[in-house]
Amino acid sequence: MNSPILRMENIVKTFPGVVANRGVNLEIRRGEIHALLGENGAGKTVLMSILYGLYVPDSGTIYLNGQPITIKSPKDAIAKRIGMVHQHFMLEPTLTVAENIILGQFPSWTILNKQRIGEVHEKIRSLSNQFGLGVDPAARVSRLSVGEQQRVEILKVLYHGADLLILDEPTAVLTPQEASRLLEFLRDLAKKGLTTIFITHKLDEVMQVSDRVTVLRDGQVIGTCETRETNPRALAKMMVGREVLMDLHRKLASPGEPVLAISNLRVRDARGLPVVKGVSFTVRAGEIVGVAGVSGNGQSELALAIAGLIDDVAFDRFQLEGKDVTRRDLRAASHRHSAHIPEDRQKMGMVLPFSVSENFILEEYSSPRFARHGFLRGQAIRSYSQNQVKKFDIKVSDVSEEIANLSGGNQQKVVVARELDRHPGFLLVNQPTRGIDIGATEFVHQQILAQRDGGTGILLISTDLEEIFALSDRILVIFEGEIIGELPSDRSQVEKVGLMMAGKRDPDRE
């Protein structure tokens, strides 16, 4: 058995009103891939932030190679050969790959002459070739795909000589093929002696790539086990403390009349560049149409255009529930006839300083059930909010609590509850389970299917192929702002969908 490279003993970290880590003990063996699992708010991100120097623990000890150490900043962590690739990349888009990798490495008075830059480029190329990352050191980061940017983040960690690598949700933005290559890459790193702590919500990835797995719940370690001795269902139960429905029972769809019909939709971004290029499709009542694609291929702009939240939009035809919509009244029509669960719940789905109850009524605060003669009906709002909290199993101490204090999964449940309560004929759902745990994901998926079975037409946009196949009746694939194909929701098609997500218009000919 390999000796431990890292031990974290009795780690305690508290924030005002919250105990994030309650005496956590974690041991990582040299050269292993160790998966870290837990619900939102379980404490895993805080624990890894302590290891990387973003937080200082209230108490407890960290041992690296058997010696007690103190890590007060990411600079300390890097000096101790600990690197972290964050879920949200830490790259400066206006700089090149090489400039991002050496950012902050040299003193401010250092002159980076042609020779020194050449040496940096050569080292980056060598590492890129050695680990099969395929990164050009001279490329500007703003021109790289999301998958390429992730490879830059990993290369940056390797450049600085990390022995211990922390990866936070590393496959969230990748195609299935890219994700598979990344997992193979991690196994190659392990063979070369690098140790990886792998944070993910995807249990199939845990089973595929990890050697051991530790599960956290409510800030405490529930258990650590050898991956080969467990299974996804057992891990899910450890995470949430109950049995989790792993397979959704989706009835056969019975589509009705079109609730959304779009022809030749075009959208330009703030620079005037086309990001949605002549998209046409239909969504019928009682069906879920999934839009699969790698992040950054026009999905966000497509969703904003349909929701009437972006200005530079043009189309030949746009119908909502059988009514033609002009560009001028798109926003009003979308609000009347549809509901929208946005991809970024905090920026677009809620007002963080507001209470849970205030967020519940954001769309309907002036309706008679919540207001009378221009004044809000406090008791009615509170009673309604309490019923929603109970119905959607939202964990909150009181509906008057600020929504910012809730975990990501519970914030998402508030947004879902509010939008579904509008009983829409058409529902636009963008990345409904991004960043939430398996328990909240199970609940959100069940609610979406219940809406579909009730006759709602749903457009589901997701970068998670498992989610697309679990929920969709038909699948559209988007690449560089175009719909390049439509396929049935058949899991035998997953390889084909993945290739199309990478730009292959006719994968059968590959």
Buried (B, 14 or more C-beta within 10 A) or exposed (E): EEEBBBBBBEBBBBEEEEBBBBBBBBBBBBBBBBBBBBBBBBBBBBBBBBBBBBBEBBEBEBBBBEEEBEBEEBEBBBEBBBBBBBBEBEBEEEBBBBBBBBEEEEEEEEEEEEEEBEEBBEBBBEBBEEBEBEBBBEBBBEEBBBBBBBBBBBBBBBBBEBBBBBBBBBBBBBBBBBBBBBBEBBBEBBEEEBBBBBBBBBBEBBBBBBBBBBBBBBBBBBEBBEBEEBEBEBBBBBBBEEEBEEEEEBEEBEBEEBBBBBBEBBBBBEEEEBBBBBBEBBBBBBBBBBBBBBBBBBBBBBBBBBBBBBEBBBBEEBBBBEEEBEBEEBBEBBBBBBBBBBBEBBEBBBEBEBBBBBBBBBBBEEEEEBBEEEEBBEEBBBEBBBEBBEEBEBEBEEBEBBBEBBBBBBBBBBBBBBBBBBEBBBBBBBBBBBBBBBBBBBBBBEBBBEBBEEBBBBBBBBBBBBBBBBBBBBBBBBBBBBBBBEBEBEEEBBEBBBBBBBBBEEBEEE
